Amino acid sequence: MKKLVLALLVMFSVGAAVAQSKVGHVNTQKLLDTMPSRKEAMKMLQDYETKGVEELQEMQKDFQSALAVYENSRPNMPQVMIKIEEDKLMKKQQAVQDREQALQQEMQIFGQDLNQPILDRVQKAVKIVAERKKLNYVLSIDDFSVILYSEGGTDITNEVITELLILDAAAMKK
């Protein structure tokens, strides 16, 4: 009998705790899209990528030019020179591939470095609004969410945008 009473007491206390929880939600993509610093970061990343692509195209052009010279000269070359020129071409081609991999890694690191302060400001703005509204949970609702069902809750997206723009403006002044 004591176990039944204890089980009922635990069940009601858990149910009461869940009922007292307040849930809010934000559209994370909308938050990110309104931030001037994110737009600036995206432009910087795009510019870096464009320069990298131009560099790779120049390297590829140089390789193609060397290959054309080799193919035209090959019939008149001694076997030793053919081997030397093929080794040079292979090294040029490997250099292009190595630079492409390095640029991909650089882009990833640069993107993370640019995005981290932005994501920190989003987190801070969400926290400010959640504390102001006394919310226990804030969920992200956008195209990438895994929320299968939502009924009610408090949409704090616009309030977070206001806080976020204040934080973003302060960060961009630095």
N, C-alpha and C positions, 0 to 999 in steps of 0.2 A: 504494500500500500504506500509506504514511504517513497519507493522508487517511482511509482506512478505520479505522485504529487510532485516530486522533484522534477520528473520529466516534463510535466505540464508547466511547471514554473519556469523551467529553462526555455521551453518552446514559446511561452508568452513573452518572456523578457527579450528573446531574440527577435520575435515578431514586432515588438514595440520599438526596439532599436532600429530595425529596418524601416519602420513606418516613420520614424523621426528623421531619417536621413533626407537631406535635400540634394537634389541633383540638378545640375545645370548643363548646358551644352553650348559649344561654339563650332563655327565652321572654320576650321583651321586654314583651309585654302583661301577663304575670304580675308582672314587676318593677314596672311602672308602677302596677298595681292594688293593690300592697301598700304604696305610699308614702303616709303621712299628708299630706305636703306637697302631693302631687298632688291628693288628695281635697279639700284646702282650696282649692287653686288652681281646681279645677273648680267648687267652690261659689261662689268669688268671681266667676268668669267667668259662671256662671249667674245670679247676682244682678245683675251689670252688664247682662246681656242682658235680664233681666226689667224692670229700670228703663227700659232703652231702648225696649222694646216698649210699656211703659205710656206713655212720652213720645210715641211715634209714634201710639198710639191716641188720646191726648188731642188731638194736632195734627189727626188725621183727623176726630175728632168735631167740632172747631172748624170745620174746612173744611166738613163736611156741614151743620152748623148755618148757616153763612154761605150755603151753596148753597141751602138751603131758604128762607131769608129772601129771597134774590135771586129765586128762582123764584116766590115768592108776590107779590113786589112788582113784578116785571118788567112785567106788563100795564099798570100805571099809571105807568111810568117814561118820561121822555123818552129819546130815542135816545142822547144824550150820556151820561146817567147809566147806561144799559145798558152802554155801552162801558167806562165807569169801573169799574163793579161787576164786569164780566167780567174786566177786567185785574187787579182785586184778587183775584178768585177764582183766576185763573191763577197769580198770585204765591204765594198760599197753598198751592196744589197743588204748585207747584215747590219751595216751602220744605219740604213734607213729603217729597218725593222726595230733595231734597238732604240732609235730616237722616237719612233712611234710609241713603243711601250713606255718609255720614260715620260713622254708628253701625257699619256693617259694617266700615269701615276701622279704627275705634277698637277694635272687638272683635278683629280680627285682630292688631293691634299689642299689645293688652293680653294676648291669649292667648300670643303669642310671648314677651312679657316674663315672663309667669308660667311658661311651660314651659322656657325656656332653662336656668335654674338646676337644674331637675329633671333635664333631659336631661344636663346636665354631671355631676350626681351619679351618674346611671346609668352614664355612661361611666367615671367614676372608679372606681366599685365593680367594674365589669367588668374594668378594667385591674388593680386590686389582686388580684383572684382569678386572673386569667389569669397574672399574673407569679408568684403563689404556686404555681400548678400547672404553671408553665413551658409554657404553651400558646402556639403560634405564631399561631393564628387562633381567633377566637370568632365564631360565626355566630348570627344571630337566627332562631329557629324559632317562628313563630307564624302566625296566619291570613294575614298579609300578606307572608310570606316568598316568595322566588323560588327557594328551594332545591328542586330537583326530586327529589333522592335523597340520603338520608343513611343511612349504615350505621355504627354505632359512634359514636366521638367521646365526649366527656365532657360530661355535662349539669352545668353549674355554676350553674344558675338559683337553687337554694336557698342556695348559698354567697354568690352575688351579692346575694340578698335580705338576708341577714344583714349584709353590708357596707353595703348601701344603707340599711337601717334605721338603722345607726349614723351614717352620713353625714347622713341626713335628720333625725335627732333633733338632731344638732349644729347643722345649718343652721336648724332651726326655733327653737332657743334664742336665736339672734342677733336 
